[in-house]
């Protein structure tokens, strides 16, 4: 059994569950370290002693080689999962990550629903996961330094994004955490801008939000800077505020505190400098792992706690529609000594 | 920006035929089909009614959305979007609404069922299966980029290069030619790795006299290309390799020639499969002959033994027979096609 499956089986024991059915591809990849090519190609049934993998025959040879701890069953019929567990009493699935049709079959077969259970299980990272995430973060941060030097006026947002992506790949990145957001000028005011054909001009703001994956694990980083030497005074002032807010919020992270305290503190910090927080139109950060957005959420209404060995971003931003936006983001891991930056 | 009116009109006709006032659209690609690239996966729900479009999404999208799409109603919700949708439907006095049973998570579906909404299955997927002329154009462009890039990087196919390095060359070349991302995580396999139809590229180095397999495709404006080529690197191809390669090509070409309008996916699959089975390699052809393709690299219009649905006008699909000899080598040959009343046409 690999480390994560063992940990998951421990969790089942703690919850007095005899079986848990996992139907979602990213979670299956997380637990098994095996990647199923299509989202509906496998179900996982974890019991306290065995882990059954229901899949197509096409995968058998590869699974046997790479994940020999899985007991293979050639079927993708959810009824076969139900049959296998017919004698077990305490069994469950996560309704937030179960397709409706399969979920309905499991529910009828006596499975309980345990919302968000799988996300909770993925929140605290193992040592080997942390190593992989640190590597992804390091590649992204190094790629940025090279990219910044190669960005030129006349280049479009799309071309720039492709350049950054190819640098990440050369440094060992394996795909993207999400579509790279590269914004020039007034486009920086849209936090979810889609890179366009707009070309870079001298003396305007640039914002790039990006990250590569390694072995399926994400990294996430945002940098804002002024392209050219005639920096707008207002822009510089707000940039400094954002950077200070970011650094300040990071010092507050501690084991077992509510994630939203960081979000609130960041907004208060901005308001002390002037009432800026109304232009801070998104949350302070989010957890990440195999998914780019997962627990803990550092948002005003979040009830999540920060836990040691959880990984999350801190990314304050200010947006002025039609003018510009600024965001500064790093990925952190929470250690007993506080938040440690990974994107460097 | 206006939301694509042909696609909306087609959906609304489909709603009327199904006696529905509106459809809940949650799937990432289905949303993209109507709005283009805008929302992250899982961060928005659409309700498309006969008259309106209602979008329920994370608050952070509010200002950019309102700026871009003026014809839709935006409701900001960070927590329980299905519940917010139900409330909005109540306000608008909409009753005959449906959700897609194949594309909803269990918890959301329960909320919709409690509100009295109906189950449907794959309405938008069916809509997406029939490509418009505009969509076919984009798929041709994606295919042309992919093929040209493949030809351009042949000079790097040399001993010593690794699978990952060669894959990167191909990806870079596709980007250079205007490709916008990849249809899927593509495969460059050497030697015995070619016997695994879903091998993940690694540091394996190319040596003289080994099998090589490329399975790749660029995206262009969200539309996918998908193709596979197999060849022997070096002068001394084993006899069996040559035999199975020509067998697979023959199976591919036969289906590409004989597939007809309204044949079922299973009938087309059989054309290829028979060629391989007659030569006694049937048990080494371990997958279906092809799959539907469009905005996703796998869509409806399966060319498989279990699909008895007819393949109709402007359905797009791959034909990709393969033979895999575990521990030795494998071959696959793939192109994409679309169906017309006059017969099958290659996307090229």
Contacts between the chains, C-beta under 8 A, distances in Angstrom:
chain1	res1	chain2	res2	distance
A	35	B	200	6.7
A	37	B	184	7.8
A	37	B	198	4.9
A	38	B	298	6.0
A	57	B	286	6.6
A	58	B	197	6.1
A	58	B	198	7.0
A	58	B	286	5.2
A	58	B	287	5.6
A	59	B	198	7.1
A	61	B	196	6.7
A	61	B	326	6.0
A	62	B	196	5.6
A	62	B	198	6.7
A	62	B	199	7.7
A	93	B	106	7.9
A	95	B	105	6.7
A	95	B	106	4.1
A	95	B	107	4.0
A	95	B	110	7.4
A	96	B	105	5.9
A	96	B	106	7.8
A	96	B	107	5.3
A	97	B	105	6.8
A	98	B	105	6.4
A	98	B	106	4.5
A	99	B	102	7.3
A	99	B	103	7.8
A	99	B	104	7.4
A	99	B	105	6.6
A	99	B	106	7.0
A	100	B	101	5.5
A	100	B	102	7.7
A	100	B	104	4.7
A	100	B	105	6.6
A	100	B	106	5.1
A	100	B	108	7.6
A	100	B	109	3.8
A	101	B	101	5.9
A	101	B	102	6.6
A	102	B	106	7.9
A	103	B	105	7.5
A	103	B	106	3.0
A	103	B	109	7.6
A	104	B	106	6.9
A	104	B	109	7.9
A	107	B	106	7.6
A	113	B	106	7.2
A	113	B	107	7.4
A	115	B	107	6.4
A	158	B	180	7.6
A	162	B	175	4.9
A	165	B	175	7.6
A	166	B	171	7.7
A	166	B	172	5.5
A	166	B	175	6.5
A	169	B	168	5.6
A	169	B	171	6.9
A	169	B	172	7.7
A	170	B	168	7.0
A	175	B	185	6.5
A	178	B	40	6.9
A	179	B	37	7.0
A	179	B	181	7.8
A	190	B	63	7.7
A	190	B	64	4.5
A	190	B	67	7.8
A	191	B	60	5.8
A	191	B	64	7.4
A	192	B	38	7.6
A	192	B	40	7.7
A	192	B	60	6.8
A	192	B	61	6.2
A	192	B	64	5.9
A	193	B	64	7.4
A	194	B	37	5.2
A	194	B	38	7.0
A	281	B	59	7.4
A	281	B	60	6.1
A	281	B	63	7.0
A	282	B	59	7.6
A	282	B	60	4.1
A	283	B	60	7.8
A	292	B	40	7.7
A	293	B	40	7.2
A	293	B	43	7.9
A	299	B	78	7.2
A	301	B	78	6.9
A	301	B	79	7.2
A	319	B	63	7.8
A	321	B	63	6.3
A	321	B	67	7.7
